[in-house]
Amino acid sequence: MSPYAELHCLSHFSFGRGASSARECFAQAKKNGYTALAITDECTLAGAVRALEASRESGLPLIVGTEIRLVDGLKLVLLAENQTGYTAISQLITQGRRRSEKGEYSLTRDDLLSGLPGTLVLWIPDETPKSHDGLWLRNLFPERVWIAVELHRGPNDEARLQQLLALSRQLNIPAVASGDVHMHVRSRRVVHDTLTAIHHNTTIDQAGAYLFPNGERHLRSLKALSAIYPKELL
């Protein structure tokens, strides 16, 4: 099996989205034989202390990061490579939170123009990726940006994989597997469904398209991952 570090994982510090604690995530990642785990709660580092404690308990290295979505829809995961990166991410989060109502944030491309020294960047393209977005990111973060390939056993997984690999070749941006993890095990999906319904002020029965279509956004085994992703992406 290829060694694997999960680079996109939300904990319950992503309120209404993450359905597991950092401790649960680290215990499961350790059990699965991962080499490291990134906790990337949305526009917050509030869970970093709990994540560090869980990392030390499990003996599995922590990668500190955050997930953000810019006002124009561009979705990124930022990973701190060192103390400089941690500082840059902290300052960015503060910017986004200060200009918004409590519980919200607002970030634009201008907020990234510093280049966020000390950070690594995952680009999570939408269903119809725009090449100019990739070019902008490649120029802003030279040799520090990857295209995140996140597959969850959907009916279009093969087409999505080929789409993102072609985009990777076209833009000369490397691709990497990541999981968009929202729970440590599949059985926690019932909790995630409940959180989602509460977030949208509805019932689970009426939540419909707000819910994930399956339970694949958990910390999957290396065997499961190797059956989904080409080895070079792991």
Backbone as numpy.savetxt, mean C-alpha at the origin, in Angstrom:
# Nx Ny Nz CAx CAy CAz Cx Cy Cz
10.92 -20.90 -3.17 10.09 -19.71 -3.17 10.97 -18.46 -3.17
10.51 -17.43 -3.84 11.22 -16.16 -3.82 11.05 -15.49 -2.46
12.08 -14.81 -1.96 11.88 -14.01 -0.74 10.90 -12.90 -1.04
10.13 -12.52 -0.03 9.08 -11.53 -0.27 8.93 -10.61 0.93
8.87 -9.32 0.66 8.52 -8.32 1.67 7.24 -7.64 1.20
6.24 -7.58 2.07 5.00 -6.89 1.71 5.20 -5.39 1.89
4.97 -4.64 0.82 5.29 -3.22 0.79 4.07 -2.31 0.92
2.86 -2.88 1.00 1.65 -2.05 1.06 0.64 -2.74 1.97
0.64 -2.35 3.23 -0.21 -3.00 4.22 -0.79 -1.95 5.17
-2.11 -1.95 5.29 -2.79 -1.05 6.21 -3.08 -1.77 7.52
-2.94 -1.05 8.62 -3.35 -1.56 9.92 -4.64 -0.86 10.33
-5.13 -1.15 11.54 -6.36 -0.50 11.95 -6.17 0.98 12.31
-4.95 1.51 12.13 -4.77 2.95 12.22 -5.23 3.65 10.95
-5.54 2.89 9.90 -6.26 3.45 8.75 -7.74 3.24 9.06
-8.31 4.16 9.81 -9.64 3.98 10.39 -10.69 3.71 9.30
-11.46 2.66 9.50 -12.49 2.29 8.55 -11.99 1.48 7.37
-10.68 1.26 7.31 -10.11 0.51 6.18 -9.34 -0.71 6.65
-8.38 -0.52 7.54 -7.60 -1.65 8.03 -8.37 -2.44 9.08
-8.38 -3.77 8.94 -9.17 -4.61 9.83 -8.32 -5.43 10.80
-7.01 -5.17 10.85 -6.13 -5.93 11.73 -5.12 -5.00 12.39
-4.61 -5.42 13.54 -3.59 -4.64 14.23 -2.22 -4.93 13.64
-1.27 -4.06 13.91 0.10 -4.29 13.46 0.65 -5.58 14.07
0.31 -5.84 15.31 0.80 -7.07 15.96 0.30 -8.30 15.21
-0.97 -8.30 14.83 -1.52 -9.43 14.07 -0.84 -9.55 12.71
-0.61 -8.42 12.07 0.02 -8.45 10.75 1.45 -8.97 10.82
2.21 -8.51 11.81 3.59 -8.98 11.92 3.67 -10.46 12.28
2.79 -10.92 13.15 2.78 -12.34 13.50 2.48 -13.19 12.27
1.53 -12.76 11.46 1.17 -13.53 10.27 2.27 -13.46 9.21
2.85 -12.27 9.03 3.93 -12.14 8.05 5.13 -13.01 8.44
5.42 -13.07 9.72 6.50 -13.93 10.21 6.17 -15.40 9.94
4.95 -15.78 10.22 4.50 -17.16 9.97 4.61 -17.52 8.49
4.34 -16.55 7.64 4.38 -16.78 6.19 5.80 -16.82 5.63
6.78 -16.43 6.43 8.16 -16.44 5.96 8.57 -15.21 5.18
7.87 -14.09 5.41 8.25 -12.84 4.75 9.59 -12.35 5.30
10.27 -11.52 4.51 11.55 -10.97 4.96 11.39 -9.62 5.65
10.25 -8.93 5.41 9.98 -7.64 6.04 8.52 -7.28 5.78
8.04 -6.29 6.52 6.65 -5.84 6.35 6.61 -4.33 6.45
5.97 -3.70 5.46 5.76 -2.25 5.50 4.36 -1.96 6.03
4.27 -1.10 7.01 2.98 -0.61 7.48 2.78 0.77 6.85
1.73 0.88 6.02 1.58 2.07 5.18 0.17 2.65 5.34
-0.19 3.01 6.55 -1.52 3.56 6.79 -1.70 4.87 6.05
-2.97 5.18 5.71 -3.25 6.29 4.81 -2.99 7.64 5.47
-2.02 8.35 4.90 -1.64 9.70 5.33 -1.53 9.82 6.85
-0.84 8.88 7.46 -0.58 8.94 8.90 0.61 8.06 9.25
1.31 8.46 10.31 2.33 7.62 10.93 1.93 7.33 12.38
0.63 7.49 12.66 0.15 7.32 14.03 0.39 5.91 14.56
0.42 4.93 13.67 0.62 3.56 14.11 2.06 3.11 14.11
2.99 4.03 13.89 4.39 3.64 13.75 4.97 3.03 15.03
4.58 3.57 16.19 5.12 3.03 17.45 4.62 1.60 17.67
3.31 1.38 17.47 2.76 0.03 17.61 3.41 -0.92 16.61
3.65 -0.43 15.41 4.28 -1.26 14.39 5.71 -1.63 14.78
6.43 -0.67 15.34 7.81 -0.95 15.77 7.82 -1.97 16.90
6.89 -1.83 17.84 6.79 -2.81 18.93 6.50 -4.20 18.37
5.57 -4.27 17.41 5.22 -5.56 16.81 6.39 -6.14 16.03
7.13 -5.28 15.37 8.31 -5.72 14.63 9.34 -6.35 15.57
9.56 -5.70 16.70 10.54 -6.22 17.65 10.07 -7.52 18.28
8.78 -7.62 18.56 8.24 -8.86 19.13 8.40 -10.03 18.18
8.17 -9.77 16.90 8.20 -10.85 15.91 9.60 -11.11 15.37
10.49 -10.14 15.48 11.82 -10.27 14.90 11.84 -10.01 13.40
10.73 -9.50 12.87 10.62 -9.21 11.45 10.83 -7.71 11.22
11.71 -7.33 10.29 11.98 -5.91 10.07 10.75 -5.12 9.63
10.65 -3.91 10.15 9.59 -2.97 9.79 10.10 -2.00 8.74
9.27 -1.76 7.72 9.48 -0.65 6.79 8.38 0.36 7.08
8.77 1.58 7.40 7.80 2.62 7.74 7.38 3.34 6.46
6.09 3.55 6.32 5.62 4.25 5.13 4.20 4.76 5.29
3.66 5.25 4.19 2.29 5.75 4.18 1.72 5.64 2.78
0.41 5.52 2.70 -0.31 5.56 1.43 -0.96 6.93 1.30
-0.87 7.53 0.13 -1.54 8.82 -0.10 -2.25 8.80 -1.45
-3.31 9.58 -1.55 -3.96 9.83 -2.84 -4.02 11.34 -3.02
-3.44 11.83 -4.10 -3.43 13.26 -4.37 -4.82 13.70 -4.84
-5.06 14.99 -4.80 -6.38 15.50 -5.16 -6.75 15.18 -6.60
-5.74 14.95 -7.46 -6.03 14.60 -8.85 -6.19 13.10 -9.06
-6.15 12.32 -7.96 -6.38 10.89 -8.04 -5.14 10.03 -8.05
-3.97 10.61 -8.23 -2.73 9.83 -8.26 -2.50 9.15 -6.91
-2.33 7.83 -6.93 -2.20 7.06 -5.70 -0.78 6.53 -5.57
-0.18 6.77 -4.40 1.22 6.41 -4.16 1.38 5.77 -2.79
2.39 4.93 -2.66 2.88 4.48 -1.36 4.29 5.01 -1.20
4.54 5.68 -0.09 5.86 6.25 0.19 6.51 5.45 1.31
7.73 4.99 1.07 8.45 4.18 2.04 9.72 4.90 2.49
9.92 4.98 3.80 11.10 5.67 4.34 12.32 4.76 4.23
13.30 5.24 3.49 14.54 4.48 3.34 15.48 4.71 4.51
15.33 5.87 5.15 16.22 6.25 6.25 15.55 7.37 7.05
16.29 7.95 7.99 15.73 9.02 8.83 15.31 10.23 8.01
16.07 10.53 6.97 15.72 11.65 6.10 14.35 11.42 5.46
14.11 10.19 5.02 12.83 9.85 4.42 11.69 9.92 5.42
11.95 9.46 6.63 10.93 9.53 7.68 10.53 10.98 7.94
11.52 11.85 7.97 11.25 13.27 8.19 10.45 13.85 7.03
10.83 13.50 5.80 10.12 14.03 4.62 8.67 13.57 4.61
8.43 12.30 4.94 7.06 11.78 4.98 6.26 12.46 6.08
6.88 12.64 7.24 6.20 13.31 8.36 5.78 14.72 7.99
6.68 15.45 7.36 6.37 16.82 6.96 5.24 16.86 5.93
5.25 15.92 4.99 4.21 15.86 3.97 2.84 15.58 4.60
2.79 14.63 5.51 1.54 14.31 6.19 1.02 15.52 6.96
1.91 16.20 7.65 1.52 17.40 8.40 0.92 18.45 7.48
1.57 18.66 6.33 1.05 19.60 5.34 -0.37 19.24 4.94
-0.56 18.00 4.56 -1.85 17.57 4.05 -2.95 17.63 5.09
-2.63 17.33 6.33 -3.62 17.35 7.40 -3.96 18.77 7.84
-2.98 19.63 7.90 -3.21 20.99 8.41 -4.15 21.80 7.52
-4.16 21.51 6.24 -4.99 22.31 5.34 -6.39 21.72 5.14
-6.74 20.72 5.95 -8.02 20.04 5.78 -8.76 19.93 7.10
-10.04 19.55 7.02 -10.82 19.28 8.21 -10.26 18.06 8.93
-10.56 17.94 10.22 -10.07 16.81 11.00 -10.52 15.50 10.36
-9.60 14.58 10.23 -9.90 13.29 9.62 -9.72 13.26 8.12
-9.41 14.41 7.53 -9.21 14.50 6.09 -7.79 15.00 5.80
-7.41 14.93 4.53 -6.14 15.52 4.12 -6.24 15.94 2.66
-5.36 16.81 2.25 -5.35 17.31 0.88 -3.91 17.52 0.44
-3.50 16.79 -0.59 -2.14 16.91 -1.11 -2.18 17.02 -2.63
-1.29 17.83 -3.18 -1.20 18.01 -4.62 0.19 17.63 -5.10
0.37 17.64 -6.39 1.69 17.33 -6.95 2.74 18.35 -6.51
2.31 19.57 -6.32 3.26 20.59 -5.87 3.89 20.22 -4.53
3.15 19.50 -3.70 3.66 19.11 -2.38 4.78 18.08 -2.48
4.95 17.48 -3.65 5.98 16.45 -3.82 7.23 16.97 -4.53
7.22 18.25 -4.90 8.29 18.77 -5.75 9.65 18.83 -5.07
9.68 18.65 -3.77 10.97 18.56 -3.07 11.70 17.28 -3.44
10.98 16.33 -4.04 11.58 15.04 -4.36 11.60 14.07 -3.20
11.11 14.49 -2.04 11.03 13.63 -0.85 12.30 12.80 -0.68
13.42 13.45 -0.39 14.69 12.71 -0.24 14.57 11.62 0.81
15.23 10.50 0.54 15.22 9.39 1.50 13.98 8.53 1.44
13.16 8.68 0.39 11.96 7.85 0.27 12.01 7.03 -1.01
11.34 5.88 -0.96 11.09 5.06 -2.14 9.60 5.14 -2.43
9.23 5.11 -3.71 7.87 5.41 -4.13 7.29 4.27 -4.95
6.10 3.83 -4.56 5.32 2.89 -5.36 4.17 3.65 -6.00
4.06 3.53 -7.30 2.93 4.11 -8.04 1.89 3.02 -8.22
0.66 3.30 -7.78 -0.44 2.35 -7.93 -1.36 2.90 -9.03
-1.15 2.47 -10.27 -1.93 3.04 -11.37 -3.41 2.69 -11.26
-4.25 3.57 -11.81 -5.68 3.26 -11.84 -5.97 2.31 -13.00
-7.22 2.06 -13.30 -7.56 1.06 -14.31 -7.07 1.43 -15.70
-6.95 2.70 -15.97 -6.41 3.15 -17.26 -5.21 4.06 -16.99
-4.04 3.46 -16.77 -2.86 4.25 -16.41 -2.51 5.28 -17.48
-2.04 6.42 -17.00 -1.65 7.50 -17.90 -0.12 7.57 -17.95
0.42 7.43 -19.13 1.88 7.41 -19.29 2.52 8.68 -18.75
1.84 9.81 -18.91 2.46 11.07 -18.45 2.60 11.10 -16.93
1.71 10.38 -16.22 1.87 10.29 -14.76 3.17 9.56 -14.42
3.40 8.44 -15.13 4.63 7.69 -14.90 5.88 8.47 -15.24
5.84 9.22 -16.33 6.99 10.04 -16.71 7.26 11.12 -15.68
6.19 11.72 -15.17 6.35 12.75 -14.14 6.99 12.15 -12.89
6.54 10.98 -12.48 7.09 10.33 -11.30 8.54 9.90 -11.53
8.83 9.37 -12.70 10.19 8.93 -13.00 11.17 10.09 -12.97
10.74 11.24 -13.47 11.61 12.42 -13.46 11.78 13.00 -12.05
10.71 12.91 -11.25 10.76 13.47 -9.89 11.52 12.55 -8.93
11.38 11.25 -9.14 12.02 10.26 -8.26 12.90 9.30 -9.07
13.95 9.81 -9.69 14.77 8.93 -10.54 15.38 7.76 -9.75
15.14 6.56 -10.29 15.64 5.31 -9.70 15.09 5.06 -8.30
13.97 5.74 -7.97 13.35 5.53 -6.66 11.85 5.27 -6.78
11.38 4.93 -7.99 9.96 4.69 -8.18 9.75 3.34 -8.85
8.71 2.65 -8.42 8.31 1.36 -8.96 6.82 1.40 -9.31
6.41 0.59 -10.28 5.00 0.37 -10.54 4.54 -0.79 -9.68
3.55 -0.54 -8.81 3.03 -1.60 -7.94 2.03 -2.45 -8.72
2.27 -3.75 -8.76 1.35 -4.69 -9.41 0.59 -5.40 -8.29
-0.70 -5.12 -8.19 -1.52 -5.66 -7.10 -2.65 -6.49 -7.69
-2.52 -7.82 -7.59 -3.46 -8.76 -8.18 -4.20 -9.51 -7.07
-5.51 -9.66 -7.23 -6.33 -10.26 -6.17 -7.30 -11.31 -6.70
-6.80 -12.11 -7.64 -7.58 -13.21 -8.22 -8.91 -12.72 -8.79
-8.85 -11.60 -9.46 -10.01 -11.10 -10.18 -10.06 -11.67 -11.58
-11.18 -11.50 -12.28 -11.32 -12.07 -13.62 -10.38 -11.46 -14.65
-9.83 -10.28 -14.35 -8.96 -9.60 -15.32 -7.51 -9.56 -14.87
-7.11 -10.45 -13.97 -5.74 -10.41 -13.43 -4.69 -10.52 -14.53
-4.85 -11.45 -15.46 -3.84 -11.65 -16.49 -3.73 -10.42 -17.38
-4.86 -9.85 -17.74 -4.83 -8.64 -18.57 -4.19 -7.49 -17.81
-4.50 -7.37 -16.52 -3.92 -6.30 -15.71 -2.42 -6.48 -15.59
-1.98 -7.72 -15.38 -0.55 -7.99 -15.28 0.16 -7.58 -16.56
-0.38 -7.99 -17.70 0.27 -7.66 -18.98 0.24 -6.16 -19.24
-0.85 -5.51 -18.84 -0.95 -4.06 -19.00 0.16 -3.34 -18.24
0.37 -3.75 -16.96 1.36 -3.07 -16.13 2.79 -3.43 -16.52
3.00 -4.66 -16.99 4.34 -5.02 -17.47 4.69 -4.23 -18.73
3.70 -4.04 -19.61 3.94 -3.24 -20.81 4.23 -1.79 -20.44
3.50 -1.27 -19.45 3.73 0.09 -18.98 5.13 0.22 -18.39
5.55 -0.79 -17.67 6.89 -0.81 -17.08 7.97 -0.74 -18.15
7.79 -1.52 -19.21 8.77 -1.51 -20.31 8.75 -0.18 -21.05
7.55 0.34 -21.28 7.42 1.60 -22.02 8.09 2.76 -21.31
7.90 2.84 -19.99 8.39 3.98 -19.21 9.75 3.73 -18.56
10.24 2.49 -18.68 11.49 2.11 -18.02 11.41 2.36 -16.52
10.27 1.96 -15.95 10.07 1.98 -14.49 9.89 0.53 -14.05
10.69 0.04 -13.13 10.55 -1.37 -12.73 9.22 -1.63 -12.04
8.74 -2.85 -12.17 7.49 -3.27 -11.53 7.81 -4.16 -10.33
6.91 -4.14 -9.35 7.10 -4.94 -8.14 5.74 -5.39 -7.62
5.70 -6.58 -7.06 4.46 -7.11 -6.49 4.21 -6.48 -5.13
2.94 -6.13 -4.88 2.51 -5.72 -3.54 1.05 -6.10 -3.38
0.57 -6.08 -2.13 -0.69 -6.73 -1.86 -1.90 -5.87 -1.56
-1.71 -4.56 -1.33 -2.83 -3.73 -0.87 -3.55 -4.43 0.28
-2.79 -4.82 1.29 -3.30 -5.66 2.39 -4.15 -4.82 3.34
-5.35 -5.34 3.67 -6.26 -4.69 4.61 -6.56 -5.55 5.83
-6.06 -6.78 5.87 -6.34 -7.69 6.99 -5.24 -8.75 7.03
-5.00 -9.30 8.22 -3.88 -10.24 8.31 -4.25 -11.63 7.79
-5.51 -12.03 7.95 -5.96 -13.33 7.45 -7.30 -13.16 6.75
-7.62 -14.10 5.89 -8.84 -14.01 5.09 -10.10 -13.94 5.94
-10.12 -14.64 7.08 -11.32 -14.71 7.91 -11.69 -13.36 8.52
-10.75 -12.40 8.50 -11.04 -11.07 9.04 -11.89 -10.23 8.06
-12.24 -10.83 6.93 -13.01 -10.08 5.94 -14.36 -9.61 6.50
-14.97 -10.42 7.36 -16.28 -10.02 7.91 -16.15 -8.72 8.70
-15.02 -8.55 9.39 -14.76 -7.29 10.10 -14.57 -6.16 9.10
-13.82 -6.44 8.05 -13.59 -5.40 7.05 -14.90 -4.98 6.39
-15.75 -5.93 6.07 -17.05 -5.60 5.48 -17.87 -4.71 6.42
-17.81 -5.02 7.71 -18.55 -4.23 8.70 -18.01 -2.81 8.78
-16.68 -2.68 8.80 -16.06 -1.35 8.83 -16.43 -0.54 7.59
-16.43 -1.20 6.46 -16.76 -0.52 5.21 -18.20 -0.02 5.23
-19.12 -0.86 5.70 -20.53 -0.45 5.78 -20.70 0.74 6.72
-20.03 0.70 7.86 -20.11 1.81 8.81 -19.56 3.09 8.17
-18.43 2.95 7.48 -17.79 4.11 6.85 -18.73 4.78 5.85
-19.54 3.99 5.16 -20.44 4.53 4.14 -21.87 4.69 4.66
-22.01 4.55 5.99 -23.30 4.79 6.64 -24.42 3.95 6.02
-24.14 2.66 5.87 -25.13 1.75 5.31 -25.00 0.39 5.98
-25.77 -0.57 5.52 -25.66 -1.94 6.05 -24.79 -2.77 5.12
-24.32 -3.90 5.62 -23.52 -4.79 4.78 -24.33 -5.24 3.57
-25.61 -5.54 3.79 -26.46 -5.99 2.68 -26.57 -4.94 1.58
-26.53 -3.67 1.98 -26.70 -2.58 1.02 -25.36 -2.00 0.54
-24.26 -2.49 1.10 -22.96 -1.89 0.79 -22.51 -2.18 -0.64
-22.89 -3.32 -1.17 -22.66 -3.64 -2.58 -21.24 -3.43 -3.05
-21.08 -2.53 -4.03 -19.79 -2.32 -4.68 -18.74 -1.70 -3.76
-19.15 -1.20 -2.60 -18.17 -0.68 -1.66 -17.30 -1.80 -1.09
-17.82 -3.03 -1.08 -17.12 -4.16 -0.47 -16.15 -4.78 -1.47
-15.03 -5.32 -0.95 -14.13 -6.07 -1.81 -14.84 -7.31 -2.33
-14.58 -7.72 -3.57 -15.27 -8.88 -4.13 -14.84 -10.22 -3.55
-13.68 -10.23 -2.88 -13.21 -11.47 -2.25 -12.30 -11.11 -1.07
-11.71 -12.13 -0.47 -10.88 -11.91 0.72 -9.40 -11.94 0.44
-9.00 -11.62 -0.80 -7.60 -11.75 -1.19 -6.68 -10.67 -0.63
-7.23 -9.62 -0.05 -6.37 -8.56 0.46 -5.90 -8.87 1.89
-5.37 -10.06 2.04 -4.76 -10.47 3.31 -3.30 -10.85 3.05
-2.57 -11.17 4.10 -1.17 -11.54 3.95 -1.09 -12.98 3.45
-0.92 -13.12 2.16 -0.99 -14.42 1.52 0.31 -15.20 1.67
0.21 -16.52 1.60 1.39 -17.37 1.72 2.31 -17.17 0.53
3.57 -17.53 0.71 4.52 -17.44 -0.39 4.09 -18.33 -1.54
3.51 -19.47 -1.22 3.04 -20.39 -2.26 1.92 -19.73 -3.08
1.00 -19.07 -2.39 -0.09 -18.40 -3.09 0.44 -17.26 -3.96
1.37 -16.49 -3.42 1.93 -15.37 -4.17 2.68 -15.85 -5.41
3.43 -16.95 -5.28 4.21 -17.45 -6.41 3.32 -18.01 -7.51
2.07 -18.36 -7.15 1.12 -18.84 -8.15 0.46 -17.69 -8.91
0.57 -16.48 -8.37 -0.09 -15.31 -8.96 0.88 -14.42 -9.73
2.08 -14.25 -9.16 3.04 -13.28 -9.71 4.22 -13.96 -10.39
4.74 -13.38 -11.48 6.03 -13.83 -12.02 7.12 -13.65 -10.97
8.08 -14.56 -10.99 9.12 -14.56 -9.96 9.85 -13.22 -9.87
10.06 -12.57 -11.03 10.85 -11.34 -11.01 10.14 -10.19 -10.32
8.83 -10.29 -10.09 8.10 -9.23 -9.40 8.12 -9.41 -7.89
8.45 -10.61 -7.41 8.42 -10.89 -5.97 9.71 -10.40 -5.33
